[in-house]
Amino acid sequence: MQAEMEMYGMKPNEVAEVFKVCGAKIVDRVQDEWAGKEWVSFRYSVVKNSPVA
């Protein structure tokens, strides 16, 4: 038996909105080819926003 991983594309602005709603901030976004050459894909570096005191 071989494991399967399903991937679903999202537009970068949708990814940014998900992180924003979760209280996180994108600090870096790098285009990569992890999803294959037929996809435009990105690797995100994200930090959790500090609570306001």
N, CA, C and O of each residue as an XYZ file, in Angstrom:
212
protein
N       0.849     -1.185      0.000
C       0.000      0.000      0.000
C       0.888      1.240      0.000
O       1.846      1.331      0.768
N       0.562      2.183     -0.861
C       1.335      3.410     -0.951
C       0.484      4.579     -0.462
O      -0.692      4.698     -0.808
N       1.091      5.426      0.336
C       0.375      6.584      0.881
C       0.097      7.601     -0.222
O       0.897      7.766     -1.142
N      -1.021      8.265     -0.123
C      -1.384      9.322     -1.063
C      -1.495     10.647     -0.329
O      -1.910     10.700      0.829
N      -1.116     11.719     -1.021
C      -1.285     13.062     -0.472
C      -2.023     13.883     -1.517
O      -1.553     14.038     -2.644
N      -3.161     14.396     -1.140
C      -3.925     15.234     -2.050
C      -3.567     16.700     -1.800
O      -3.374     17.122     -0.660
N      -3.483     17.462     -2.889
C      -3.191     18.887     -2.789
C      -4.263     19.653     -3.556
O      -4.735     19.204     -4.600
N      -4.632     20.789     -3.035
C      -5.629     21.642     -3.659
C      -5.056     23.048     -3.779
O      -4.550     23.601     -2.803
N      -5.135     23.617     -4.956
C      -4.582     24.944     -5.178
C      -5.409     26.045     -4.530
O      -6.635     25.964     -4.454
N      -4.717     27.067     -4.070
C      -5.360     28.269     -3.523
C      -4.631     29.476     -4.097
O      -3.420     29.439     -4.316
N      -5.368     30.525     -4.331
C      -4.749     31.771     -4.778
C      -3.992     32.390     -3.603
O      -4.428     32.277     -2.458
N      -2.845     33.051     -3.885
C      -2.059     33.649     -2.798
C      -2.864     34.582     -1.887
O      -2.628     34.618     -0.680
N      -3.810     35.336     -2.455
C      -4.603     36.236     -1.599
C      -5.522     35.450     -0.666
O      -5.834     35.915      0.431
N      -5.963     34.250     -1.097
C      -6.774     33.397     -0.221
C      -5.928     32.833      0.915
O      -6.385     32.752      2.056
N      -4.700     32.446      0.602
C      -3.782     31.954      1.637
C      -3.539     33.052      2.669
O      -3.593     32.803      3.873
N      -3.274     34.262      2.194
C      -3.027     35.391      3.096
C      -4.231     35.649      4.006
O      -4.060     35.945      5.188
N      -5.427     35.542      3.470
C      -6.642     35.770      4.265
C      -6.805     34.701      5.344
O      -7.203     35.011      6.466
N      -6.500     33.447      5.014
C      -6.587     32.369      6.010
C      -5.643     32.661      7.173
O      -6.037     32.557      8.334
N      -4.410     33.022      6.866
C      -3.457     33.334      7.939
C      -3.922     34.535      8.759
O      -3.809     34.528      9.985
N      -4.443     35.566      8.093
C      -4.917     36.758      8.798
C      -6.040     36.414      9.769
O      -6.025     36.852     10.919
N      -7.012     35.632      9.311
C      -8.141     35.227     10.151
C      -7.660     34.416     11.354
O      -8.262     34.474     12.426
N      -6.584     33.667     11.176
C      -6.033     32.831     12.253
C      -5.109     33.621     13.179
O      -4.554     33.055     14.121
N      -4.935     34.922     12.926
C      -4.082     35.743     13.776
C      -2.606     35.580     13.486
O      -1.779     35.713     14.387
N      -2.260     35.291     12.229
C      -0.865     35.105     11.845
C      -0.481     36.117     10.772
O      -1.338     36.725     10.131
N       0.830     36.283     10.594
C       1.355     37.249      9.635
C       2.375     36.556      8.740
O       3.255     35.851      9.233
N       2.261     36.752      7.431
C       3.240     36.216      6.489
C       4.460     37.124      6.528
O       4.349     38.328      6.300
N       5.627     36.549      6.816
C       6.859     37.338      6.842
C       7.717     37.092      5.610
O       8.632     37.865      5.326
N       7.427     36.014      4.871
C       8.178     35.731      3.654
C       7.366     34.788      2.778
O       6.653     33.918      3.276
N       7.482     34.970      1.476
C       6.835     34.079      0.508
C       7.813     33.876     -0.636
O       8.251     34.836     -1.269
N       8.152     32.618     -0.899
C       9.141     32.285     -1.921
C       8.506     31.333     -2.926
O       7.930     30.314     -2.542
N       8.607     31.659     -4.198
C       8.094     30.757     -5.229
C       9.003     29.536     -5.310
O      10.226     29.662     -5.259
N       8.399     28.350     -5.436
C       9.170     27.111     -5.529
C       8.516     26.178     -6.544
O       7.520     26.544     -7.168
N       9.058     24.999     -6.709
C       8.491     24.011     -7.632
C       8.100     22.731     -6.903
O       8.086     21.660     -7.509
N       7.782     22.823     -5.615
C       7.433     21.642     -4.829
C       6.189     20.939     -5.371
O       6.052     19.726     -5.214
N       5.294     21.675     -5.998
C       4.069     21.074     -6.526
C       4.240     20.599     -7.968
O       3.285     20.122     -8.581
N       5.437     20.726     -8.503
C       5.711     20.331     -9.884
C       5.786     21.542    -10.801
O       5.304     22.622    -10.462
N       6.386     21.352    -11.948
C       6.599     22.468    -12.874
C       5.306     22.975    -13.504
O       5.269     24.092    -14.021
N       4.244     22.168    -13.468
C       2.980     22.605    -14.056
C       2.168     23.497    -13.121
O       1.124     24.012    -13.521
N       2.618     23.685    -11.904
C       1.955     24.544    -10.911
C       2.851     25.721    -10.555
O       4.076     25.610    -10.603
N       2.253     26.833    -10.202
C       2.967     27.943     -9.576
C       2.734     27.760     -8.085
O       1.602     27.861     -7.613
N       3.807     27.489     -7.339
C       3.631     27.232     -5.907
C       4.564     28.119     -5.093
O       5.570     28.620     -5.595
N       4.207     28.297     -3.831
C       4.953     29.169     -2.927
C       5.178     28.476     -1.594
O       4.380     27.637     -1.174
N       6.262     28.832     -0.939
C       6.540     28.404      0.435
C       6.400     29.655      1.302
O       6.991     30.696      1.013
N       5.619     29.537      2.351
C       5.337     30.685      3.229
C       6.049     30.523      4.567
O       6.111     29.428      5.126
N       6.587     31.638      5.071
C       7.076     31.706      6.453
C       6.104     32.603      7.203
O       5.843     33.735      6.795
N       5.570     32.082      8.307
C       4.480     32.765      8.997
C       4.762     32.803     10.492
O       5.303     31.852     11.055
N       4.395     33.904     11.127
C       4.509     34.027     12.584
C       3.143     34.385     13.160
O       2.316     35.016     12.502
N       2.935     33.976     14.373
C       1.707     34.327     15.069
C       1.826     35.748     15.578
O       2.846     36.122     16.157
N       0.793     36.537     15.368
C       0.804     37.925     15.862
C       0.783     37.940     17.387
O       0.119     37.120     18.020
N       1.515     38.878     17.960
C       1.521     39.035     19.417
C       0.214     39.669     19.865
O      -0.295     40.572     19.201
N      -0.336     39.208     20.984
C      -1.545     39.849     21.491
C      -1.257     41.280     21.920
O      -0.174     41.572     22.427
N      -2.206     42.159     21.723
C      -2.061     43.561     22.121
C      -2.307     43.657     23.623
O      -3.309     43.160     24.138
N      -1.375     44.305     24.312
C      -1.499     44.421     25.778
C      -2.369     45.575     26.157
O      -2.584     45.822     27.344
